Amino acid sequence: MWLTCLGAYISVFSCRQKLHGSRFWQSFVSWSGLVSLLVLLGVGWLNNLSVVVEFHRQEAQFGHQLWNHIILFASSVIVGALIGIPLGIWASRSRQAERPIFFITNIVQTVPSLALFGLLIAPLSALSLAYPALRQWGISGIGAAPAIIALILYSLLPVARNTYVGLRQLDPAVIDAGLGMGMSRLQLFRRIEVPLSAPLVLEGIRTASVQAVGNTAVAALIGAGGLGWFIFQGIAQAANDVVILGAVPIIVLALVVDVVMRRVVKIATPEGLGTR
């Protein structure tokens, strides 16, 4: 069954690659496979598949873990962007700040996700024991708190790096023109630097978002929940259908996030900049 689906996908992708001149037919071929799958699911032709049977058996749990997964990765990326963008701005303005910022964020990025989750368990457990009020806020050694902190740390590098590059790559002539028009540094930043660097900053957020969708799956090992819960339950039970029930939605979610963020980047790109 899965080999047949893979073969069908390869055929659809090959057909799409040959349709260079027509965007309509490219979109039609791209979406035909998904529409066909949804039709087959809707009419019940795939109800006997073990994955579908498992989904119906755990439908409530699936909805809960899917929502939990979205909350975990979305909240971490938002906070990571709120921290990473100022860090990138600071690095672009100060050579002294540039090295330590990217030294630390690069080191964090090289630490395996499971190891980083594990490193956060001990200090957060100690904090929750020392300050019991933190436990009322859900902060402890296991659960959502270490997962969100780790995901925030992972999102810092792509956001800060793209913000830094977006500001540093601006043509000095454009900056000089703004200063020559009598703009203050704040006006220059708000009216010139932000619009021109926004597409690259959003690309960094897109990268962090797609990365967070995958890393959130590992967070299930420390009790944070998410779609990774099905993957590790399936591995423990040697149940491939449960593993697929968690893995396929993560892939689909990452693709959806990527498409949405690409659209946001396209909207945020100034017309003159986008046509280059």
Protein Blocks (a to p, Z undefined) as FASTA:
>chain_A
ZZmmmmmmmmmmmmmmmmmmlmklmmmmmmmmmmmmmmmmmnopmmmpmklmmmmmmmmm
mmmmmmmmmmmmmmmmmmmmmmmmmmmmmmmmpmklmmmmmmmmmmmmmpcfklmmmmmm
mmmmmmmmmmmmlmmnopafbdjklmmmmmmmmmmmmmmmmmmmmmmmpcfklmmmmmmn
opafklmmmmmmmmmmmmmmmmmmmmmmmmmmmmmmmmmmnongpjklmmmmmmmnopak
lmmmmmmmmmmmmmmmmmmmmmmmmmmpcfklmmZZ
